[in-house]
């Protein structure tokens, strides 16, 4: 029987590589069974259209420099001879930008789409560093974990990052931001949302729209930070406004197809 592809999602010529954010993972498995995907149901949705979809694994709690190097090694190992499209959630978008701009991978990447990425940092990282670093950093060190990611996500760090990590001519850059307001704004996001809203305005609970906007086109989705990768929002579901986010990734792919990919 011939393959039956999703008619709403174009088939790109090059592979799509998904890059997770801080504390992220590719998938949680019990034996051969996948219990939890970071990009929930999104790889299947895109691959159903005939796309080749990969999910990279990088250091969960390290800084951008280490994570970008991990991403580079992943691409050279898994896709050594092909250019790719990168879709990075949250810190994963910074990793992708750094790898392309600073690690000699500009010829290997056709596009970078960032989703909920704090390109200009997040004021919540500023707040947390000022008030919690003296307690959290020693705990991380005792556990053998790096705290560099929490430095890299501060607004001052991202200002330097943007000066030192320019976009590469010939690579297309796009972005998605989230807005989490009632009826999406539940207790799990109320505290962080208030901190970011006070300093930066509308946000997804962690990253503001102003910080997430990057490149030649920026979408804004009604979503919290994790719903951007299709994790359900319990309050929105109870209110009857939550819908599967995976089809929105079809729109990302349609934009790439319209750009000639």
C-alpha positions in Angstrom: 0.0 0.0 0.0 1.2 3.6 -0.7 2.1 5.8 2.2 -0.7 8.1 3.3 0.6 11.5 4.4 -1.0 14.3 6.3 -2.3 16.7 3.6 -2.1 19.7 6.0 1.6 19.4 6.7 4.1 19.7 3.8 6.9 17.3 3.3 10.3 19.1 3.5 13.3 17.9 1.6 15.6 18.2 4.6 15.2 16.7 8.0 13.7 18.5 11.0 15.6 18.4 14.3 13.8 19.2 17.5 15.9 20.7 20.4 14.6 20.6 24.0 14.9 23.3 26.6 16.3 23.5 30.1 15.8 20.3 32.1 14.5 18.7 29.0 14.8 15.2 27.5 14.0 13.4 24.3 11.6 10.8 25.7 11.0 8.9 28.9 10.8 5.1 28.2 9.9 2.1 30.2 11.3 -0.8 28.2 10.3 -0.1 24.6 7.3 1.9 25.6 7.5 5.7 25.4 5.8 7.2 28.5 6.5 10.9 27.9 7.9 12.9 24.9 9.3 16.4 25.5 7.7 17.5 22.2 4.5 15.7 22.9 3.0 14.1 19.8 4.8 16.6 17.5 7.4 14.2 15.9 4.6 11.8 15.0 2.5 14.6 13.5 5.3 15.9 11.3 6.5 12.4 10.3 3.0 11.4 9.3 3.4 13.9 6.5 6.5 12.1 5.3 9.1 14.4 7.1 12.1 12.9 8.7 12.0 14.1 12.3 14.8 13.8 14.9 14.9 14.8 18.5 18.3 15.8 19.8 19.5 15.3 23.3 21.7 17.9 25.0 22.9 18.5 28.5 19.7 19.2 30.5 21.0 21.8 32.9 24.3 23.0 31.5 25.0 26.4 29.8 24.5 27.3 26.2 28.1 26.6 25.2 28.0 23.0 26.4 24.5 22.4 25.0 25.4 23.8 21.6 28.4 21.6 21.4 26.2 18.6 22.3 23.8 19.6 19.5 26.7 19.9 17.0 28.0 16.4 17.9 24.5 15.0 17.6 24.1 16.4 14.1 27.5 15.2 12.9 26.8 11.8 14.3 23.2 11.3 13.2 23.0 13.4 10.0 26.6 13.9 8.9 25.9 14.8 5.3 22.7 16.7 5.3 21.5 20.3 6.0 18.7 20.4 8.5 15.9 22.6 9.9 16.2 23.2 13.6 13.2 23.8 15.9 14.3 24.7 19.4 12.1 25.2 22.5 13.1 27.7 25.2 16.9 27.4 25.8 17.1 25.0 22.9 16.7 28.0 20.6 19.7 29.7 22.1 21.7 26.5 21.6 20.7 26.4 18.0 21.7 30.0 17.4 25.0 29.6 19.1 25.9 26.4 17.2 25.1 28.0 13.8 26.9 31.3 14.6 29.9 30.2 16.7 30.6 26.5 16.0 31.1 26.5 12.2 27.7 24.8 11.4 26.3 27.6 9.2 26.5 25.4 6.1 24.6 22.6 7.8 21.5 24.5 8.9 18.9 25.9 6.6 16.6 27.4 9.2 16.2 28.0 12.9 12.7 28.3 14.4 12.7 29.2 18.1 9.7 28.5 20.3 9.3 30.3 23.6 13.1 31.1 23.5 14.3 33.9 25.8 16.5 35.7 23.2 16.7 38.7 25.5 16.7 36.7 28.7 13.9 36.4 31.2 13.4 38.6 34.2 12.5 35.5 36.2 16.1 34.3 35.8 17.2 37.7 37.1 14.8 37.4 40.1 15.9 33.9 40.8 19.6 34.7 40.6 19.3 37.7 42.9 17.3 35.8 45.6 18.0 32.1 45.3 21.5 31.6 43.8 23.3 31.6 47.2 21.2 28.5 48.2 20.6 26.8 44.9 24.1 26.9 43.4 25.8 25.0 46.3 23.1 22.3 46.1 23.7 21.9 42.3 27.4 21.6 42.9 26.9 18.9 45.5 24.8 17.0 43.0 27.5 17.4 40.3 25.4 19.7 38.2 26.2 23.0 36.5 24.5 26.3 37.3 25.7 28.0 34.1 22.2 27.8 32.4 20.7 30.0 35.1 23.4 32.6 34.4 22.9 32.3 30.6 19.2 33.0 30.9 19.6 36.3 32.7 18.8 39.5 30.7 22.3 40.9 31.0 23.8 37.6 29.8 21.5 37.4 26.8 22.3 41.0 25.8 26.0 40.0 25.6 25.0 36.7 23.8 23.1 38.7 21.1 26.1 41.0 20.5 28.5 38.0 20.2 26.1 35.6 18.3 24.8 37.4 15.2 22.4 35.7 12.9 24.1 34.1 9.9 23.3 35.3 6.4 21.7 32.6 4.4 20.1 30.9 7.4 16.4 31.7 7.8 15.3 32.6 11.4 11.7 32.4 12.7 10.1 32.4 16.1 7.0 31.6 18.2 6.0 33.3 21.4 3.4 32.4 23.9 0.8 34.5 25.9 -0.6 33.0 29.0 -3.6 34.9 30.3 -6.9 33.9 31.8 -8.4 31.3 31.2 -4.9 29.8 30.7 -3.3 31.3 33.8 -3.5 28.7 36.5 -1.7 28.5 39.9 1.3 26.8 38.5 2.2 29.9 36.4 0.8 32.7 38.5 3.9 33.6 40.4 6.4 33.5 37.6 4.0 35.1 35.2 3.6 38.1 37.6 7.3 38.6 37.9 7.8 38.6 34.1 4.7 40.6 33.4 5.8 43.3 35.8 9.2 43.7 34.1 8.5 42.8 30.4 4.7 42.6 29.7 2.8 39.7 28.1 4.5 36.3 28.5 4.0 32.6 28.6 4.6 32.3 32.3 8.4 32.4 32.0 9.4 34.2 28.7 7.9 37.4 27.4 6.6 38.0 23.9 9.2 40.7 23.5 12.0 38.4 24.5 10.8 35.4 22.3 10.3 37.4 19.1 13.2 36.8 16.7 14.0 36.6 13.1 11.9 37.6 10.0 8.6 36.3 11.4 7.2 35.9 14.9 4.0 34.0 15.7 2.2 34.5 19.0 0.2 31.5 20.3 -2.2 31.5 23.2 -0.2 29.1 25.4 1.9 28.7 28.5 5.6 27.8 28.3 5.1 24.1 28.3 1.9 24.1 26.2 4.2 25.5 23.4 5.5 21.9 23.1 2.0 20.5 23.6 1.9 19.7 27.3 -1.7 20.2 28.4 -2.7 23.2 30.4 -5.1 21.9 33.1 -6.9 25.1 33.7 -7.4 25.8 29.9 -8.6 22.2 29.5 -11.2 22.6 32.3 -12.4 25.9 30.6 -12.7 24.1 27.3 -10.2 26.3 25.4 -7.2 23.9 25.3 -6.6 22.1 22.0 -3.9 19.9 20.7 -0.9 22.0 19.8 0.7 19.6 17.4 -1.2 21.0 14.3 0.4 24.4 15.0 3.8 22.8 14.2 2.3 22.0 10.8 2.0 25.8 10.3 5.7 26.1 11.1 6.5 23.5 8.4 4.1 25.2 6.0 6.0 28.5 6.4 9.3 26.7 5.7 7.7 25.1 2.6 6.5 28.5 1.4 10.0 29.8 1.8 11.2 27.3 -0.8 12.3 24.4 1.5 
